[in-house]
Amino acid sequence: MRIELATLPGDPARPNEDFVSAVLPASGQGGALALLDGVTPPQDGDDGCEHGVPWFTARLGGALLELCATRRELTLRQCLTDAITRTADAHRDHCDLGHRRTPQATVVAARWDERRVEYLVLSDSVLLVEGADGAVTAVLDDRIARLAALGPVTDAHRNAEGGFHTAAADPAVAALAVAGVLPRAEVRALAALSDGAARWVEVFAEGDWTACAGLLAKSGPRGLVDRVRAAELADPDRRLFRRGKVHDDAAAVYAEL
């Protein structure tokens, strides 16, 4: 078993809004990983919450990972449902959870034991699955990409019918996540990437998902993040590669099973 993870803030002067962690329970029944990418609020800071996105991703990510590790009778969708409910309960008395910009995050989760590998993806973070034959599959929730192909993606699309979905205050969103189960014998490795780390493929086109998995195996998540930063620094004015921020929070976790 090999597990490595890394995360860097897009701006050292601002808190990192990504969450990434992995656990190998004392039960010895496999392990679990979770990665969340917090949605940055508008510059005026109006999100109806007194706590902020880093607090939210830490609470939601911590709850999700604990449930994945200790409640193996629950599906990953059920784990996310309970984690969202628990996090909402922690601040519903003080914050406006009905605000469209209430703190929210993308989610990737995976869990494995000796028989199977479970996975869940919500919004635009990425899960890579390397098969026993070396083939790499990217598990994607492509709703934002499909909307972007039609025109600008706005707040009106957020957690709305026909739009895209993130983990915020409504636990019902867990039912909309991309989820599935694979035989354990068919999976060699897993990797989860926030969109800040996935830029290596999705923005800078330095390689495809198979090459990305190879880079993670060779250089680890920090190696991938360092290469993203180098590509960002080579295009500081965003003239060659269009993106919302020069630098984004970047997080990745790689697990060889």
C-alpha positions in Angstrom: 0.0 0.0 0.0 1.3 3.4 -1.0 -0.6 6.6 -0.3 0.7 10.1 -1.0 -1.0 13.5 -0.9 -0.2 17.2 -1.4 -1.9 20.5 -1.5 -0.8 24.1 -2.1 -2.8 27.3 -1.9 -3.2 29.4 -5.0 -2.4 32.5 -3.0 -0.2 32.1 0.1 -1.9 35.1 1.6 -5.3 33.4 1.5 -6.4 30.1 3.3 -6.3 27.0 1.2 -10.0 26.0 0.4 -9.1 22.5 -0.7 -9.3 19.5 1.7 -7.5 16.2 1.0 -7.0 13.2 3.3 -6.8 9.4 3.4 -7.2 6.8 6.2 -6.4 3.2 6.8 -8.7 2.1 9.6 -7.5 0.0 12.5 -10.0 -2.7 11.4 -7.6 -3.5 8.5 -10.5 -3.5 6.1 -8.9 -1.5 3.3 -9.0 2.3 3.4 -10.7 5.5 2.1 -9.8 8.8 0.7 -11.6 12.1 0.3 -10.9 15.3 -1.6 -12.9 18.5 -1.5 -12.4 21.7 -3.5 -14.1 24.6 -1.8 -16.0 27.1 -4.0 -14.4 30.6 -3.6 -17.1 33.2 -2.7 -17.4 36.5 -4.6 -15.0 39.3 -3.7 -17.6 41.0 -1.6 -17.6 37.9 0.6 -21.4 37.6 0.7 -22.2 34.0 1.2 -24.5 34.2 4.2 -22.1 32.4 6.5 -20.0 33.7 9.3 -17.5 30.8 9.1 -16.2 30.7 5.6 -15.2 28.1 3.0 -12.1 26.7 4.6 -14.1 26.0 7.8 -16.8 24.3 5.7 -14.5 22.1 3.6 -12.6 21.0 6.8 -15.8 20.1 8.6 -17.5 18.4 5.6 -14.3 16.6 4.6 -13.5 15.4 8.1 -17.1 14.2 8.6 -17.1 12.4 5.2 -13.8 10.6 5.8 -14.8 9.5 9.2 -18.1 8.1 8.0 -16.4 6.3 5.0 -14.0 4.7 7.4 -16.2 3.7 10.3 -19.7 3.1 8.7 -18.9 0.6 6.1 -22.6 -0.5 6.0 -23.4 2.9 4.4 -22.9 3.6 0.7 -20.7 6.6 -0.2 -23.9 8.5 -1.2 -25.3 7.8 2.3 -22.0 8.9 3.9 -22.1 12.2 1.9 -25.7 12.7 2.9 -24.9 12.3 6.5 -21.8 14.4 6.3 -23.7 17.3 4.7 -26.4 17.1 7.3 -23.9 17.0 10.1 -22.0 20.1 8.7 -25.2 22.0 8.1 -26.4 21.3 11.6 -23.1 22.8 12.9 -23.9 26.3 11.6 -27.6 26.5 10.6 -28.5 28.5 13.7 -26.0 31.3 12.8 -25.8 31.3 9.0 -28.2 31.6 6.0 -27.9 28.1 4.6 -30.5 29.1 1.9 -28.0 31.6 0.4 -27.1 30.5 -3.2 -23.4 31.1 -2.2 -23.5 29.3 1.1 -20.2 27.6 1.5 -20.0 24.6 -0.8 -17.5 22.2 -2.3 -16.8 19.6 -5.0 -16.3 16.1 -3.6 -14.4 13.0 -4.6 -14.5 10.0 -2.3 -13.3 6.4 -2.7 -13.3 3.4 -0.4 -11.8 -0.1 -0.8 -11.5 -3.4 0.9 -10.4 -6.9 -0.2 -13.5 -7.3 -2.4 -14.4 -4.0 -4.0 -13.7 -0.4 -4.7 -16.4 2.2 -4.3 -16.2 5.7 -5.7 -18.2 9.0 -5.8 -17.6 12.2 -7.7 -19.7 15.4 -7.4 -18.9 18.5 -9.6 -15.6 19.2 -11.3 -12.9 17.4 -9.3 -11.6 14.2 -10.9 -11.1 10.6 -9.9 -8.6 8.5 -11.8 -8.9 4.7 -11.7 -5.9 2.7 -13.0 -7.0 -0.8 -13.8 -5.0 -4.0 -13.3 -4.2 -3.9 -17.0 -2.7 -0.4 -16.7 -5.6 1.4 -18.5 -6.6 4.7 -16.8 -10.2 5.8 -16.6 -11.2 9.4 -15.5 -14.4 9.4 -13.5 -16.0 12.8 -14.2 -19.1 14.7 -13.3 -19.2 16.7 -16.6 -22.3 18.9 -16.0 -20.2 22.1 -15.7 -18.3 21.2 -18.9 -21.6 20.5 -20.8 -23.0 23.9 -19.6 -19.9 25.7 -20.5 -20.1 24.4 -24.1 -23.4 26.1 -24.4 -22.4 29.5 -22.9 -21.4 31.2 -19.7 -22.0 29.3 -16.5 -23.6 31.5 -13.8 -24.9 31.3 -10.3 -28.3 30.6 -11.7 -27.0 27.2 -12.7 -25.7 26.4 -9.3 -27.6 23.6 -7.5 -30.5 24.1 -9.9 -32.4 21.8 -12.1 -30.6 21.5 -15.4 -27.5 23.1 -13.9 -24.6 21.7 -11.9 -24.4 20.6 -8.3 -22.0 20.9 -5.4 -22.1 19.8 -1.7 -23.6 22.7 0.2 -26.4 22.5 2.8 -28.9 20.2 1.1 -28.1 16.5 1.6 -30.3 15.5 -1.3 -27.5 16.5 -3.7 -25.7 13.3 -2.8 -28.2 11.4 -4.9 -26.9 13.3 -7.9 -23.3 12.4 -7.6 -21.6 10.0 -10.1 -21.0 6.8 -8.1 -20.2 3.2 -8.7 -18.5 0.0 -7.5 -15.6 -1.9 -9.1 -14.2 -5.3 -8.2 -11.0 -4.8 -6.1 -9.0 -7.2 -8.4 -9.6 -4.8 -11.3 -8.1 -1.7 -9.6 -4.4 -1.1 -9.2 -4.4 2.6 -8.2 -6.6 5.6 -7.5 -6.0 9.3 -7.7 -8.2 12.3 -6.8 -7.5 15.8 -8.1 -9.0 19.1 -7.5 -9.5 21.2 -10.6 -6.4 23.2 -9.6 -4.3 20.1 -9.9 -6.2 18.7 -12.9 -5.2 21.8 -14.9 -2.1 19.8 -16.0 -4.5 18.0 -18.3 -7.6 20.1 -18.6 -6.0 23.6 -19.1 -2.4 23.2 -20.0 -2.8 20.0 -22.0 0.6 18.7 -20.8 -0.7 15.2 -21.2 -3.8 13.0 -21.0 -5.2 11.3 -18.0 -3.0 8.2 -18.6 0.1 10.4 -18.6 -1.2 12.2 -15.5 -1.5 8.9 -13.6 2.0 8.0 -14.8 3.4 11.3 -13.4 1.6 10.7 -10.1 3.1 7.2 -9.8 6.6 8.5 -10.6 6.7 11.9 -8.9 3.8 11.8 -6.5 1.1 14.5 -6.0 3.7 17.2 -5.2 5.4 16.5 -8.5 2.1 17.1 -10.3 1.3 20.2 -8.4 4.8 21.6 -9.0 4.4 21.1 -12.7 1.0 22.9 -12.6 2.6 25.8 -10.8 5.4 26.0 -13.4 2.9 26.1 -16.3 0.9 28.8 -14.5 4.1 30.9 -14.0 4.9 30.6 -17.7 1.6 32.2 -18.6 1.0 34.9 -15.9 -1.2 37.0 -18.0 -3.5 34.1 -19.0 -3.1 34.9 -22.6 -2.1 31.4 -23.8 -4.3 29.4 -21.4 -7.6 30.9 -20.4 -8.5 30.3 -16.7 -10.4 32.2 -14.0 -7.3 32.6 -11.7 -3.6 32.7 -12.5 -3.1 30.2 -9.7 -5.7 28.0 -8.0 -5.6 26.0 -4.9 -4.4 22.5 -5.9 -4.8 19.2 -4.2 -4.1 15.6 -5.1 -4.0 12.2 -3.5 -2.5 9.0 -5.0 -3.1 5.5 -3.7 -1.6 2.3 -5.0 -3.8 -0.5 -3.7 
